[in-house]
């Protein structure tokens, strides 16, 4: 028998150990320099392959995560929801966010879509330009927090405290803010289209130029709020309080405002066309040049309201209170007047009470059958000269 040389034996032929064959069962792939040597497969540390295997019945993607090592016995499945704002995990976890908060670090521009921060104390934190779409902030303490230009689409903010928060130009489309406290908050040009703010408190908040079309504001407190130039088309604000609010040039056409309180509010040049104002209160409110065409003012209270130059064409007046209202130069074409409650109205152009109408003359004026410039009261003076009072 020939001598066998010292050292490892290298076999040839089919039994050669070197192999670059693909493992079809695991969908593996050969990498340069990877070999099977004497039955051992060399795998770099922590190498993991991700295989897309389609969608389950719910429409969510199932991702099978498998190690290249054949010793792995079963795939690990990760479920990925379909919701657009859930397609990617938040960049920071709740624990990491709270850690940064404790260190008083800013979170500007952070990717926090879908993160759960419910009940957390985040007062004064800067979230400018952050992505918080679908984030859960219910009951969170956010007083003085900054969300300028942040995205909070469909975020959950019920019962959250946003007192004095800065949400200028923030996107809150479809957000849930029921019962939230937004007193003195800055929401200039913010988008709240379709958002829900039922029973929310917005005392003295600034919403000038804000978009609130289709928003739900039932029972909300908007006392002294600034809504000048805001869009509230077809908004639902039944029993909401707008006392002393500024709504100059606001657009509320088609809005549902039953039992809403606009006492002492300024609605000059506002658009309330086709709005439902049944049982609404406008005592001492300014509606100068406002558009109320085709609005329903059934049982509405307009005592002392200033409606000079307002458009009241095709408006419905049924048990409407108009005592002391100023209606000089108002447009009253085709008014649907069923009944009004008033002892006198002011038809002077200046609204100074110099020209008042009483009794049946009120109905005649509202029906367009009486010229408001005609003297309302006359007396015979010295020399039997007929003079205007």
C-alpha positions as CSV (number, residue, x, y, z in Angstrom):
1,X,0.0,0.0,0.0
2,X,1.4,3.4,-0.9
3,X,2.4,5.8,1.8
4,X,-0.2,8.3,2.7
5,X,1.1,11.9,2.8
6,X,0.6,13.8,6.0
7,X,-2.2,16.5,6.0
8,X,-5.9,16.5,5.0
9,X,-7.1,14.3,2.3
10,X,-8.7,16.0,-0.7
11,X,-11.2,13.8,-2.6
12,X,-12.0,14.2,-6.3
13,X,-15.0,13.4,-8.5
14,X,-18.6,13.4,-7.4
15,X,-17.7,13.2,-3.8
16,X,-16.0,16.5,-3.9
17,X,-17.2,18.6,-1.0
18,X,-17.1,22.0,-2.7
19,X,-20.7,22.8,-3.8
20,X,-22.5,26.0,-4.9
21,X,-25.8,24.3,-5.5
22,X,-28.9,26.4,-4.5
23,X,-31.1,25.0,-1.8
24,X,-34.5,25.1,-3.6
25,X,-36.5,24.3,-0.5
26,X,-35.4,27.5,1.3
27,X,-35.0,29.7,-1.8
28,X,-31.4,30.4,-0.7
29,X,-28.9,31.9,-3.0
30,X,-25.2,31.3,-3.4
31,X,-22.8,34.0,-2.4
32,X,-19.3,34.4,-3.6
33,X,-16.8,32.5,-1.5
34,X,-19.6,30.4,0.2
35,X,-18.9,26.7,0.1
36,X,-19.9,23.4,1.6
37,X,-16.9,21.9,3.1
38,X,-16.9,18.4,4.7
39,X,-20.7,18.8,5.2
40,X,-20.5,22.1,7.0
41,X,-22.3,25.2,5.6
42,X,-20.6,28.6,6.4
43,X,-23.2,31.3,7.2
44,X,-22.2,34.9,8.1
45,X,-23.4,36.0,11.5
46,X,-26.9,37.4,11.7
47,X,-27.6,36.8,7.9
48,X,-31.4,36.8,7.4
49,X,-33.4,36.6,4.3
50,X,-37.0,38.0,3.9
51,X,-39.3,36.3,1.5
52,X,-42.6,37.9,0.3
53,X,-45.2,35.2,0.1
54,X,-48.3,37.2,-0.8
55,X,-51.3,38.4,1.1
56,X,-53.7,36.8,3.6
57,X,-57.5,37.0,3.4
58,X,-57.6,40.4,5.3
59,X,-55.4,42.0,2.6
60,X,-52.4,42.3,4.9
61,X,-49.0,41.3,3.7
62,X,-47.5,38.2,5.4
63,X,-43.7,38.3,5.4
64,X,-41.8,35.1,6.2
65,X,-38.5,35.7,7.8
66,X,-36.1,32.7,7.5
67,X,-32.5,32.2,8.4
68,X,-30.3,30.9,5.6
69,X,-29.2,28.2,8.0
70,X,-31.2,25.0,7.2
71,X,-31.4,24.3,10.9
72,X,-34.2,26.9,11.1
73,X,-37.3,24.8,11.4
74,X,-40.1,27.3,10.8
75,X,-40.7,30.8,9.3
76,X,-41.4,33.8,11.5
77,X,-44.5,35.6,10.3
78,X,-44.9,39.4,10.6
79,X,-48.3,40.9,9.9
80,X,-48.4,44.3,8.1
81,X,-51.8,46.2,8.2
82,X,-53.2,47.7,5.0
83,X,-53.8,51.2,6.4
84,X,-51.7,53.7,4.6
85,X,-50.4,55.4,7.8
86,X,-49.6,52.0,9.2
87,X,-47.5,50.8,6.3
88,X,-44.3,51.7,8.1
89,X,-43.4,51.4,11.8
90,X,-42.8,54.6,13.7
91,X,-39.2,55.6,13.8
92,X,-39.3,55.9,17.5
93,X,-41.0,53.7,20.1
94,X,-43.1,55.1,23.0
95,X,-40.2,54.4,25.4
96,X,-37.8,56.2,23.2
97,X,-40.1,59.2,22.8
98,X,-40.6,59.4,26.5
99,X,-36.8,59.1,27.1
100,X,-36.2,62.1,24.8
101,X,-39.0,64.0,26.5
102,X,-37.3,63.5,29.9
103,X,-34.1,64.8,28.3
104,X,-36.0,67.8,27.0
105,X,-35.0,66.9,23.4
106,X,-37.1,68.1,20.4
107,X,-39.0,65.7,18.2
108,X,-39.2,67.9,15.2
109,X,-39.8,66.0,12.0
110,X,-39.9,62.7,13.7
111,X,-41.7,59.8,12.1
112,X,-44.3,58.8,14.7
113,X,-47.2,57.6,12.6
114,X,-49.3,55.2,14.6
115,X,-47.3,55.5,17.8
116,X,-49.2,55.0,21.1
117,X,-48.5,58.0,23.4
118,X,-51.9,57.9,25.2
119,X,-51.9,59.5,28.6
120,X,-48.3,60.7,28.3
121,X,-47.1,64.1,29.6
122,X,-45.7,65.8,26.5
123,X,-46.3,69.4,27.6
124,X,-44.3,72.0,25.8
125,X,-42.6,69.4,23.4
126,X,-41.8,70.5,19.9
127,X,-43.4,68.2,17.3
128,X,-43.1,70.7,14.4
129,X,-43.3,68.9,11.0
130,X,-43.5,65.5,12.7
131,X,-45.6,62.7,11.2
132,X,-48.2,61.7,13.7
133,X,-50.8,60.3,11.4
134,X,-53.0,57.8,13.2
135,X,-51.0,58.3,16.5
136,X,-52.8,57.6,19.7
137,X,-52.6,60.7,22.0
138,X,-55.9,60.2,23.9
139,X,-55.8,61.9,27.3
140,X,-52.3,63.1,26.6
141,X,-51.0,66.3,28.3
142,X,-50.0,68.5,25.4
143,X,-50.3,72.0,26.9
144,X,-48.0,74.4,25.2
145,X,-46.8,71.7,22.8
146,X,-45.8,72.8,19.3
147,X,-47.3,71.0,16.2
148,X,-46.6,73.6,13.6
149,X,-46.9,72.1,10.1
150,X,-47.2,68.7,11.7
151,X,-49.3,65.9,10.2
152,X,-51.9,64.5,12.5
153,X,-54.4,63.0,10.0
154,X,-56.9,60.7,11.8
155,X,-54.9,61.0,15.0
156,X,-56.7,60.2,18.3
157,X,-56.7,63.2,20.6
158,X,-59.9,62.6,22.6
159,X,-59.8,64.3,26.0
160,X,-56.3,65.5,25.3
161,X,-55.1,68.8,26.9
162,X,-53.9,71.1,24.2
163,X,-54.3,74.3,26.1
164,X,-52.1,77.0,24.5
165,X,-50.7,74.5,22.0
166,X,-49.4,75.8,18.6
167,X,-51.0,73.9,15.7
168,X,-50.6,76.5,13.1
169,X,-51.0,74.9,9.6
170,X,-51.2,71.5,11.1
171,X,-53.0,68.8,9.2
172,X,-55.7,67.4,11.5
173,X,-57.9,66.0,8.7
174,X,-60.3,63.4,10.2
175,X,-58.7,63.7,13.6
176,X,-60.6,62.7,16.7
177,X,-60.7,65.6,19.2
178,X,-63.9,64.9,21.1
179,X,-63.8,66.4,24.6
180,X,-60.3,67.9,23.9
181,X,-59.2,71.1,25.6
182,X,-57.9,73.6,23.0
183,X,-58.4,76.8,25.0
184,X,-56.1,79.6,23.7
185,X,-54.6,77.2,21.1
186,X,-53.2,78.5,17.8
187,X,-54.9,76.7,14.9
188,X,-54.3,79.4,12.2
189,X,-54.8,77.9,8.7
190,X,-55.0,74.4,10.2
191,X,-56.9,71.7,8.3
192,X,-59.6,70.1,10.4
193,X,-61.8,68.9,7.5
194,X,-64.0,66.1,8.7
195,X,-62.5,66.2,12.1
196,X,-64.6,65.5,15.2
197,X,-64.6,68.1,18.0
198,X,-67.8,67.3,19.7
199,X,-68.0,68.8,23.2
200,X,-64.4,70.2,22.8
201,X,-63.4,73.4,24.5
202,X,-61.9,76.1,22.3
203,X,-62.3,79.2,24.4
204,X,-60.3,82.1,22.8
205,X,-58.6,79.8,20.3
206,X,-57.4,81.2,17.0
207,X,-58.7,79.4,13.9
208,X,-58.5,82.2,11.4
209,X,-58.3,80.8,7.9
210,X,-58.8,77.2,9.2
211,X,-60.5,74.5,7.2
212,X,-63.4,72.9,9.1
213,X,-65.7,71.8,6.3
214,X,-67.7,68.8,7.3
215,X,-66.3,69.0,10.9
216,X,-68.4,67.8,13.8
217,X,-68.6,70.5,16.5
218,X,-71.8,69.5,18.3
219,X,-71.9,70.9,21.8
220,X,-68.4,72.5,21.4
221,X,-67.5,75.7,23.3
222,X,-66.1,78.3,20.9
223,X,-66.6,81.3,23.1
224,X,-64.5,84.3,21.8
225,X,-62.8,82.1,19.2
226,X,-61.4,83.7,16.1
227,X,-62.8,82.0,13.0
228,X,-62.4,84.9,10.6
229,X,-62.1,83.7,7.1
230,X,-62.6,80.1,8.2
231,X,-64.3,77.4,6.1
232,X,-67.2,75.6,7.8
233,X,-69.1,74.4,4.8
234,X,-71.7,71.8,5.8
235,X,-70.2,71.6,9.3
236,X,-72.3,70.1,12.1
237,X,-72.3,72.4,15.1
238,X,-75.7,71.8,16.8
239,X,-75.8,73.4,20.2
240,X,-72.3,74.8,19.8
241,X,-71.5,78.1,21.6
242,X,-70.0,80.9,19.5
243,X,-70.7,83.7,21.9
244,X,-68.5,86.8,21.2
245,X,-66.8,84.8,18.5
246,X,-65.2,86.5,15.4
247,X,-66.6,85.0,12.2
248,X,-66.0,87.8,9.7
249,X,-65.9,86.5,6.2
250,X,-66.4,82.9,7.5
251,X,-68.2,80.5,5.2
252,X,-70.9,78.4,6.9
253,X,-73.2,77.6,3.9
254,X,-75.1,74.4,4.3
255,X,-74.0,74.1,8.0
256,X,-76.3,72.5,10.5
257,X,-76.5,75.0,13.4
258,X,-79.6,74.1,15.3
259,X,-79.6,75.6,18.8
260,X,-76.2,77.1,18.2
261,X,-75.5,80.3,20.2
262,X,-74.0,83.2,18.3
263,X,-75.0,85.9,20.8
264,X,-72.8,89.0,20.5
265,X,-70.7,87.3,17.7
266,X,-69.4,89.2,14.7
267,X,-70.6,87.6,11.5
268,X,-70.1,90.6,9.2
269,X,-69.8,89.4,5.5
270,X,-70.2,85.8,6.6
271,X,-71.9,83.3,4.3
272,X,-74.8,81.4,6.0
273,X,-76.6,80.5,2.8
274,X,-78.9,77.4,3.1
275,X,-77.8,76.9,6.7
276,X,-80.1,75.3,9.2
277,X,-80.5,77.8,12.0
278,X,-83.6,76.5,13.8
279,X,-83.7,77.7,17.4
280,X,-80.3,79.4,17.0
281,X,-79.5,82.5,19.0
282,X,-78.1,85.7,17.4
283,X,-79.0,88.2,20.1
284,X,-77.0,91.4,19.6
285,X,-74.9,89.7,16.9
286,X,-73.5,91.5,13.9
287,X,-74.7,90.1,10.6
288,X,-74.0,93.2,8.5
289,X,-73.8,92.3,4.8
290,X,-74.1,88.6,5.7
291,X,-75.6,86.1,3.3
292,X,-78.5,84.1,4.7
293,X,-80.2,83.3,1.5
294,X,-82.5,80.2,1.9
295,X,-81.5,79.8,5.5
296,X,-84.0,78.3,7.9
297,X,-84.5,80.8,10.8
298,X,-87.5,79.0,12.4
299,X,-87.8,80.1,16.1
300,X,-84.3,81.7,15.8
301,X,-83.7,84.6,18.2
302,X,-82.5,87.7,16.4
303,X,-83.4,90.3,19.0
304,X,-81.1,93.3,18.7
305,X,-79.2,91.7,15.8
306,X,-77.7,94.0,13.2
307,X,-78.8,92.7,9.8
308,X,-78.2,95.9,7.8
309,X,-77.5,95.2,4.1
310,X,-77.8,91.4,4.8
311,X,-79.2,89.1,2.1
312,X,-82.4,87.5,3.4
313,X,-83.8,86.3,0.1
314,X,-85.9,83.2,0.4
315,X,-85.2,82.9,4.1
316,X,-87.7,81.1,6.3
317,X,-89.1,83.2,9.2
318,X,-91.4,81.1,11.4
319,X,-91.9,82.3,15.0
320,X,-88.6,84.2,14.5
321,X,-87.8,86.8,17.2
322,X,-86.9,90.1,15.6
323,X,-87.6,92.6,18.3
324,X,-85.2,95.5,18.0
325,X,-83.4,94.0,15.0
326,X,-81.7,96.4,12.6
327,X,-82.8,95.7,9.0
328,X,-82.0,98.8,7.1
329,X,-81.2,98.1,3.4
330,X,-81.6,94.4,3.9
331,X,-82.4,92.3,0.8
332,X,-85.8,90.8,1.4
333,X,-86.8,89.1,-1.8
334,X,-89.3,86.2,-1.7
335,X,-89.1,85.9,2.1
336,X,-91.0,82.8,3.4
337,X,-92.6,84.7,6.3
338,X,-94.9,82.6,8.3
339,X,-94.8,84.5,11.5
340,X,-92.4,86.8,13.4
341,X,-92.3,88.0,17.0
342,X,-91.5,91.7,17.3
343,X,-92.9,94.9,18.7
344,X,-90.6,97.1,16.6
345,X,-87.7,96.9,14.2
346,X,-85.1,99.4,13.1
347,X,-85.0,100.1,9.4
348,X,-82.7,103.1,9.4
349,X,-79.6,102.8,7.3
350,X,-77.4,103.9,10.1
351,X,-79.0,101.6,12.6
352,X,-79.4,104.5,15.0
353,X,-83.1,103.9,15.7
354,X,-84.2,106.9,13.8
355,X,-86.6,104.9,11.6
356,X,-88.7,102.3,13.4
357,X,-91.6,100.1,12.3
358,X,-94.2,98.6,14.5
359,X,-97.2,96.3,14.3
360,X,-98.5,95.3,10.9
361,X,-95.9,97.5,9.2
362,X,-93.2,95.0,10.2
363,X,-94.9,92.3,8.3
364,X,-95.4,94.6,5.3
365,X,-91.8,95.5,5.3
366,X,-90.5,91.9,5.5
367,X,-92.9,91.0,2.7
368,X,-91.5,93.8,0.5
369,X,-94.7,95.7,0.5
370,X,-93.4,98.8,2.4
371,X,-90.7,101.3,1.5
372,X,-88.5,101.5,4.6
373,X,-87.7,105.2,3.8
374,X,-91.3,106.1,4.4
375,X,-91.8,108.0,7.7
376,X,-93.0,105.7,10.4
377,X,-94.4,108.4,12.7
378,X,-96.0,111.8,12.0
379,X,-97.4,114.6,14.0
380,X,-99.1,118.0,13.3
381,X,-96.9,120.9,14.4
382,X,-97.4,124.6,14.6
383,X,-99.4,126.0,11.7
384,X,-100.7,122.5,10.8
385,X,-97.5,121.7,8.9
386,X,-97.1,117.9,8.5
387,X,-93.6,117.0,9.7
388,X,-91.7,113.8,10.2
389,X,-91.0,112.8,13.7
